[in-house]
Amino acid sequence: MRIGVLSDTHDHLGYLRRAVDALNDLQVELVLHAGDYVAPFVVNELSRLRGRLLGIFGNNDGERVGLTKRLSEIGQVQVQPLFLELEGGRIAMVHEPEPVEAFARSGLYDIVIYGHTHQQELRSVNDCLVINPGEVCGWLTDKPTCAVIALPERQVEILTLR
């Protein structure tokens, strides 16, 4: 199974369009969004995803009622954290980095995903894979990216959206 991982789209429709196209081309079955969509109109692009979307709110997602309504058309969004099990692996997803280390060291999760920093990160903590896909928007780093995870292998590919 392939899952896409997005974070920090911050209304950048051009790079979000490229991310959706790339994830569709790679035939991902599920897309996880680690927050900071910002405005409900980003769902216009996200609705083109062929896979289901599961996401959490970030600190810049002020229009939560509108986002919830629009995202319910293609998946779901909730207050963080999000916990799920896929292909026998346990995943935790948060927006801010503060709980990441505790989740990773707990031994309860195989993968911990987060966003917020706009910086890519891919590392292991014991047997847990920690992933920050970077920022789709490219606003802070000028490096718009997202990620794809192959399960159950836990192989990660960072996609550049330029």
Secondary structure per residue as TSV (DSSP state, phi and psi in degrees):
chain	resnum	aa	ss	phi	psi
A	1	M	-	360.0	139.4
A	2	R	E	-113.3	132.4
A	3	I	E	-122.5	141.9
A	4	G	E	-93.0	150.8
A	5	V	E	-131.3	122.2
A	6	L	E	-120.4	153.9
A	7	S	-	-157.7	154.8
A	8	D	-	51.7	58.9
A	9	T	-	-75.2	-32.0
A	10	H	T	41.9	46.6
A	11	D	T	65.2	12.4
A	12	H	-	-83.5	91.2
A	13	L	H	-66.3	-33.8
A	14	G	H	-62.4	-51.1
A	15	Y	H	-71.8	-31.9
A	16	L	H	-64.0	-39.8
A	17	R	H	-59.9	-43.1
A	18	R	H	-65.0	-39.0
A	19	A	H	-63.3	-46.8
A	20	V	H	-60.5	-45.0
A	21	D	H	-59.7	-44.8
A	22	A	H	-64.4	-43.9
A	23	L	H	-67.8	-36.5
A	24	N	H	-65.7	-42.7
A	25	D	H	-60.4	-34.4
A	26	L	T	-86.7	2.4
A	27	Q	T	55.4	45.5
A	28	V	-	-67.1	145.1
A	29	E	S	-93.5	-21.7
A	30	L	E	-147.0	143.4
A	31	V	E	-122.6	128.2
A	32	L	E	-104.3	130.9
A	33	H	E	-116.8	120.7
A	34	A	-	-89.2	22.1
A	35	G	S	100.3	168.2
A	36	D	-	67.4	58.4
A	37	Y	-	-71.0	-47.7
A	38	V	-	92.4	-76.4
A	39	A	S	-110.7	149.5
A	40	P	G	-58.2	-23.6
A	41	F	G	-67.3	-14.1
A	42	V	G	-64.2	-19.5
A	43	V	H	-65.4	-23.1
A	44	N	H	-56.4	-41.4
A	45	E	H	-78.4	-45.1
A	46	L	H	-60.8	-26.9
A	47	S	T	-66.6	-14.3
A	48	R	T	-80.9	-8.0
A	49	L	-	-61.1	137.3
A	50	R	S	-84.1	-21.9
A	51	G	S	-95.6	161.1
A	52	R	E	-69.9	150.6
A	53	L	E	-112.3	130.8
A	54	L	E	-124.3	132.7
A	55	G	E	-148.1	171.6
A	56	I	E	-126.1	161.1
A	57	F	-	-81.1	146.4
A	58	G	-	-105.9	-179.2
A	59	N	T	-70.5	-17.7
A	60	N	T	-99.9	6.0
A	61	D	-	-90.4	77.5
A	62	G	-	-77.0	-30.6
A	63	E	-	-91.1	62.4
A	64	R	H	-67.7	-34.7
A	65	V	H	-64.1	-48.0
A	66	G	H	-65.5	-41.7
A	67	L	H	-62.7	-44.1
A	68	T	H	-60.3	-45.5
A	69	K	H	-62.0	-50.3
A	70	R	H	-67.1	-42.9
A	71	L	H	-69.0	-24.3
A	72	S	T	-65.4	-17.2
A	73	E	T	-71.1	-24.2
A	74	I	T	-127.5	-2.6
A	75	G	E	170.4	-136.3
A	76	Q	E	-152.1	156.8
A	77	V	E	-135.0	148.4
A	78	Q	E	-148.8	169.9
A	79	V	S	-69.4	142.5
A	80	Q	S	-69.7	157.8
A	81	P	-	-84.6	164.9
A	82	L	E	-113.2	129.2
A	83	F	E	-120.1	133.7
A	84	L	E	-151.4	162.9
A	85	E	E	-121.5	128.5
A	86	L	E	-136.7	132.7
A	87	E	T	50.5	38.1
A	88	G	T	77.4	2.5
A	89	G	E	-107.9	144.5
A	90	R	E	-100.4	129.6
A	91	I	E	-121.6	136.4
A	92	A	E	-118.2	137.9
A	93	M	E	-133.5	131.3
A	94	V	-	-132.9	170.1
A	95	H	S	-93.4	-60.5
A	96	E	S	-77.4	153.4
A	97	P	S	-77.9	-14.6
A	98	E	T	-53.5	-44.6
A	99	P	T	-85.2	-2.7
A	100	V	H	-58.0	-49.7
A	101	E	H	-61.4	-42.3
A	102	A	H	-64.4	-43.9
A	103	F	H	-61.6	-45.3
A	104	A	H	-64.6	-40.7
A	105	R	H	-79.4	-14.1
A	106	S	T	-65.9	-24.5
A	107	G	S	81.2	1.1
A	108	L	S	-88.6	-16.8
A	109	Y	-	-127.5	145.8
A	110	D	S	-91.0	-29.0
A	111	I	E	-139.5	135.0
A	112	V	E	-122.6	126.5
A	113	I	E	-115.5	140.2
A	114	Y	-	-150.3	172.9
A	115	G	-	-134.4	-131.9
A	116	H	S	72.1	-43.9
A	117	T	S	-79.6	-16.8
A	118	H	-	67.7	9.3
A	119	Q	-	-110.1	130.0
A	120	Q	E	-63.3	142.8
A	121	E	E	-149.3	136.4
A	122	L	E	-145.4	109.6
A	123	R	E	-152.4	166.8
A	124	S	E	-111.8	140.6
A	125	V	E	-123.3	107.9
A	126	N	T	55.2	-120.2
A	127	D	T	-100.0	11.0
A	128	C	E	-101.3	133.6
A	129	L	E	-92.3	125.9
A	130	V	E	-106.8	127.3
A	131	I	E	-132.0	127.7
A	132	N	E	-119.4	117.0
A	133	P	E	-73.9	-1.0
A	134	G	-	84.2	-159.8
A	135	E	B	-110.7	129.5
A	136	V	S	-66.7	-38.0
A	137	C	S	-68.2	-30.3
A	138	G	-	73.1	4.3
A	139	W	T	-63.0	-42.9
A	140	L	T	-91.9	-37.2
A	141	T	T	-103.4	-13.4
A	142	D	S	60.8	24.2
A	143	K	-	-132.0	82.7
A	144	P	B	-71.2	126.6
A	145	T	E	-144.0	163.9
A	146	C	E	-148.5	-179.1
A	147	A	E	-134.9	159.7
A	148	V	E	-130.3	132.7
A	149	I	E	-115.7	128.0
A	150	A	E	-93.4	125.5
A	151	L	T	-115.2	144.4
A	152	P	T	-89.0	4.0
A	153	E	T	-67.5	-23.3
A	154	R	T	61.4	39.1
A	155	Q	E	-91.2	132.1
A	156	V	E	-116.8	136.6
A	157	E	E	-124.1	128.4
A	158	I	E	-92.2	126.5
A	159	L	E	-102.5	128.9
A	160	T	E	-88.2	134.6
A	161	L	-	-100.8	18.2
A	162	R	-	-87.9	360.0
